[in-house]
Amino acid sequence: MKTLSMTIGLLAMAAIAVQAQDAFKINGDAEKGAATFKLYCAACHGETGHGDGLAAAALNPKPRNLTDKAYMDTLTDEHIFKVIKEGGASVGLSAMMAPWGAILKTDEAVHDVAAYVRSLAGE
């Protein structure tokens, strides 16, 4: 009986964690994020987010095409936020995607960039 209670408790905790993860939403200003994207991200991701910035030619792997709706639809808001703030390596992607949290300074600024990134795929 004790094992059953522990199992039920663990399942309940897991369900709460999944709900909390699903509850994360980007709540930034895409217009503000566009200016920041052009300043910091366009060198690699390109002005329009196609992964064709001037620095992209020297990178392996190439920067992600952020306009690819099919791909972007597979990403959670939390994932996009984390990649921008903590870098690609934080989610098992390329370390060439730098962490921008220290440069952007606030979660609000990260949310703004994330909102703009979402908009590139027509979302």
C-alpha positions as CSV (number, residue, x, y, z in Angstrom):
1,M,0.0,0.0,0.0
2,K,2.9,2.3,0.9
3,T,4.4,1.7,-2.6
4,L,1.1,2.5,-4.3
5,S,0.8,5.8,-2.4
6,M,4.4,6.7,-3.3
7,T,3.7,5.9,-7.0
8,I,0.5,8.0,-7.0
9,G,2.4,10.8,-5.3
10,L,5.2,10.7,-7.9
11,L,2.7,10.6,-10.8
12,A,0.9,13.6,-9.4
13,M,4.2,15.6,-9.0
14,A,5.1,14.7,-12.6
15,A,1.7,15.8,-13.8
16,I,2.1,19.2,-12.0
17,A,5.6,19.6,-13.6
18,V,4.2,18.9,-17.1
19,Q,1.4,21.4,-16.5
20,A,3.9,24.1,-15.3
21,Q,6.1,23.5,-18.4
22,D,3.1,23.7,-20.7
23,A,2.0,26.9,-18.9
24,F,5.1,28.8,-19.9
25,K,4.2,31.4,-22.5
26,I,6.2,34.0,-24.3
27,N,4.7,37.3,-23.3
28,G,7.0,39.8,-25.0
29,D,6.7,42.7,-27.5
30,A,7.7,41.5,-30.9
31,E,8.3,45.0,-32.2
32,K,10.9,45.7,-29.4
33,G,12.3,42.2,-30.1
34,A,12.7,43.0,-33.8
35,A,15.2,45.8,-33.0
36,T,17.1,43.6,-30.6
37,F,17.1,40.7,-33.1
38,K,18.5,43.0,-35.9
39,L,21.3,44.1,-33.5
40,Y,22.4,40.8,-32.1
41,C,20.9,37.9,-34.1
42,A,20.8,39.0,-37.7
43,A,24.5,38.5,-38.2
44,C,23.9,34.7,-38.0
45,H,20.2,34.2,-38.5
46,G,19.8,36.9,-41.2
47,E,17.7,40.0,-41.3
48,T,14.6,38.0,-42.0
49,G,15.5,34.9,-39.9
50,H,16.3,32.5,-42.8
51,G,19.6,31.5,-41.3
52,D,21.5,33.4,-44.0
53,G,23.3,36.1,-42.1
54,L,26.8,37.3,-43.1
55,A,28.4,35.2,-40.3
56,A,26.4,32.0,-41.3
57,A,28.9,31.1,-44.0
58,A,31.6,30.4,-41.4
59,L,29.4,28.4,-39.0
60,N,28.9,24.7,-38.8
61,P,26.2,23.8,-38.1
62,K,24.4,26.6,-39.9
63,P,22.0,28.8,-38.0
64,R,18.5,27.6,-37.8
65,N,15.9,29.0,-40.3
66,L,13.5,30.6,-37.9
67,T,10.9,31.1,-40.7
68,D,10.4,27.3,-41.0
69,K,6.9,27.0,-39.6
70,A,6.8,23.2,-39.5
71,Y,10.0,23.2,-37.4
72,M,9.1,26.2,-35.2
73,D,5.7,24.6,-34.4
74,T,7.6,21.7,-32.8
75,L,9.2,24.1,-30.2
76,T,7.7,25.1,-27.0
77,D,7.8,28.8,-25.9
78,E,10.0,27.7,-23.0
79,H,12.5,26.1,-25.4
80,I,12.8,29.2,-27.5
81,F,13.2,31.4,-24.4
82,K,15.9,29.1,-23.0
83,V,17.9,28.9,-26.2
84,I,17.9,32.7,-26.4
85,K,18.8,33.2,-22.8
86,E,21.1,30.3,-22.1
87,G,22.4,29.3,-25.5
88,G,22.1,26.3,-27.8
89,A,24.1,24.0,-25.5
90,S,21.5,24.4,-22.7
91,V,19.0,22.4,-24.8
92,G,21.5,20.0,-26.5
93,L,21.9,22.1,-29.6
94,S,25.1,23.7,-31.0
95,A,27.3,25.7,-28.6
96,M,27.7,28.1,-31.5
97,M,24.3,29.6,-30.6
98,A,25.6,31.9,-27.8
99,P,23.7,32.6,-24.6
100,W,22.3,36.1,-24.8
101,G,20.8,36.4,-21.3
102,A,23.7,38.5,-19.9
103,I,23.7,40.8,-22.9
104,L,19.9,41.3,-22.9
105,K,20.0,41.6,-19.1
106,T,16.3,41.0,-18.3
107,D,13.8,38.2,-18.9
108,E,11.5,40.9,-20.4
109,A,14.1,41.6,-23.2
110,V,14.4,37.8,-23.8
111,H,10.7,37.5,-24.0
112,D,10.7,40.4,-26.6
113,V,13.2,38.6,-28.8
114,A,11.4,35.3,-28.4
115,A,8.1,37.0,-29.4
116,Y,9.8,38.3,-32.5
117,V,11.3,34.9,-33.3
118,R,7.8,33.3,-33.0
119,S,6.5,36.0,-35.4
120,L,9.1,35.0,-38.1
121,A,7.3,31.7,-38.7
122,G,3.9,33.4,-38.9
123,E,2.7,32.6,-35.4
